[in-house]
């Protein structure tokens, strides 16, 4: 399972040659690629109506992870651990 960030989505959107993107590379190596509801929100905030079909099509190929209280707490714990180890 891989969870991608908004920056990965934007890179995929912007590059003409999709085969030279990080998302394309991940798709060749992993069968389960997820996007969080937060990343979806960020995309829709910056979306233009002319790009909606692109995003709807892409999101239909990815699995979505919800982000609620439990996820926020776990993400905070992970971030603290990473910071303590200098990552």
C-alpha positions in Angstrom: 0.0 0.0 0.0 1.3 3.5 -0.9 -0.3 6.8 0.1 0.5 9.6 -2.3 0.6 13.3 -1.5 -0.9 16.2 -3.4 2.5 17.0 -4.9 2.5 13.6 -6.7 -0.9 14.3 -8.1 0.0 17.8 -9.3 3.2 16.5 -11.0 1.2 13.9 -12.8 -1.3 16.5 -13.9 1.3 19.0 -15.2 3.6 16.6 -17.1 2.8 16.0 -20.7 4.6 12.6 -20.7 2.9 10.8 -17.8 5.4 7.9 -18.1 8.0 10.3 -16.6 6.1 10.9 -13.4 6.5 9.5 -9.9 2.9 8.3 -9.9 3.4 6.3 -13.1 6.5 4.7 -11.6 4.6 3.8 -8.4 1.7 2.3 -10.4 4.1 0.0 -12.1 5.4 -1.3 -8.7 2.3 -1.2 -6.5 -1.3 -2.4 -7.0 -2.8 -0.4 -4.1 -2.3 3.3 -4.4 -4.2 5.5 -2.0 -4.9 9.2 -1.8 -6.2 10.9 1.4 -9.4 13.0 1.6 -7.1 15.9 2.5 -5.2 15.6 -0.8 -8.5 15.4 -2.7 -9.7 18.5 -0.9 -6.5 20.4 -1.8 -6.9 19.4 -5.5 -10.6 20.5 -5.6 -9.7 23.8 -4.0 -7.3 24.6 -6.8 -9.3 23.0 -9.5 -10.6 24.7 -12.6 -13.9 23.4 -14.1 -12.1 22.6 -17.3 -9.9 20.1 -15.4 -12.6 18.4 -13.4 -12.9 15.4 -15.8 -9.2 14.8 -15.5 -9.4 14.7 -11.7 -12.5 12.7 -11.6 -11.0 10.1 -13.9 -7.7 9.9 -11.9 -9.5 9.7 -8.5 -11.7 6.9 -9.9 -8.5 4.8 -10.3 -7.2 5.5 -6.8 -8.4 4.3 -3.4 -9.3 7.0 -0.9 -8.3 6.9 2.8 -10.5 9.0 5.1 -8.9 11.4 7.5 -10.7 11.9 10.8 -9.8 12.1 14.4 -8.2 8.7 14.7 -6.1 9.3 11.6 -5.0 12.7 12.8 -3.8 11.3 16.1 -1.9 8.5 14.4 -0.4 10.9 11.8 0.8 13.1 14.7 2.4 10.1 16.4 4.2 9.1 13.3 5.4 12.7 12.7 6.7 12.9 16.2 8.7 9.7 15.8 10.1 10.9 12.5 11.2 14.2 13.9 12.9 12.5 16.9 14.9 10.4 14.5 15.8 13.3 12.2 13.6 12.2 9.3 
